[in-house]
Amino acid sequence: MFKKIRDMGVLRNMLHALAIIFALLMPFAHSTQYSESWDLFFSGILPASAPIIVIVIGLDLMMSKIWKSEASPERIEHLNTIINAHLIVGGALLASWLLAFLPDLV
């Protein structure tokens, strides 16, 4: 399992780590007051950055599916691992963002 994670690459692993951290911090993003404390991060930066991260994960997911069309069987298995990881992590971040902000959007 660690070999598969290592084979995904540093940038993808950092993207997944950032998405997981944001998904775990998203329940704290309900403050409506901006100040010079950490409220600015939780009420401004976190909710604005989460959809951008989901879009980046979606773009890499799309590119992985494109690369899969002309790949060898070993590479297809590797790309399937990347696609599944993107779906799980991106889905978790999107779900946590929607749970936190859907009541405000409706």
N, C-alpha and C positions, 0 to 999 in steps of 0.2 A: 504494500500500500504506500509506504514512504517513497519507494522508487517511482511509482506513478505520479505522486505529488511532485517529486523532484524533477521528473521528466517534463512536467508541464511548463517549467521555466520560472524564472524569478519574477518577471513582470506579472504573469498571470497569478502566481501565488500571492504577490503583494496586493493585486487587485482583489482577490478573494478574501485576503485577510482584512483589508479595509472595508469591504462589503459586510463581512461578519461583524466587525467592530461597530460599524454604523447600525447594523440591524439590532445589535444588543443595546446600543445607546438610544435607539429611537423612542422607546417608551418614556424617556425623560424629556422629550422635545415638545412640551406643552406650554412652556412659559410664554407669556405674551409681552413681558417687559424686557426691553433691551437695556442693558447697562454695560459697564466696563468689566463686569465679572464674567463667569462662565456661562451666564444666561445667553449671551450673544452667540456662543458656539451652539448651545442646545436649541435655541429658538430661531436662529438665523442660518448659520453655516450648515448644520446637520440636515435640516429639511431641504435646503436648496441643493446640497451636494449629492444627496442620495439618488434622486432621479438621474443625475448626470452619470453616476457610477452604474446604474442599471442600464443606461443607454450604451455605455462603453462595453459592458459585459454583453449586451445584445449584439453590438457590432462585431465583437470578437467571435461570438457564437455564429453569426452569419458567415464570417470569413472561414471559420473552421468547417462549416458545412460545404462551402465552396471548395476548399482544399481537399475535402473528402471525396469529391467527385472524380478526381484523377489520381488518387493515392493507391499505394500498394496495400495488401491486406494487413500488414503489421502497422502501417501508418493509419489505416482506417480504425483499427482498434485503439490506437493512441488518441486520435481525434474524437472518437466516441467517448473516451474518458474525459476529455476536455469539455465536450458538449454537455455531458451529464453533470459535471462539476459546475459549469456555468448555469445550467438550469436550476440546480439546487440552491446555489448561493445567490444568484440573481433573483430567483423566486422568493427566497427568504427575505431579502432586502426589500423587494417590492411589496411583499405582504406586510412587513412591519411598518413600512412607510404608509401604506394604505390604511392600516389599522390605526395609526396615530393621527392621520390627517383627513381621512374620509369624512368623519363627522364635521370637520371645518369646511370641507369642500361642498357638502350637500346643503 
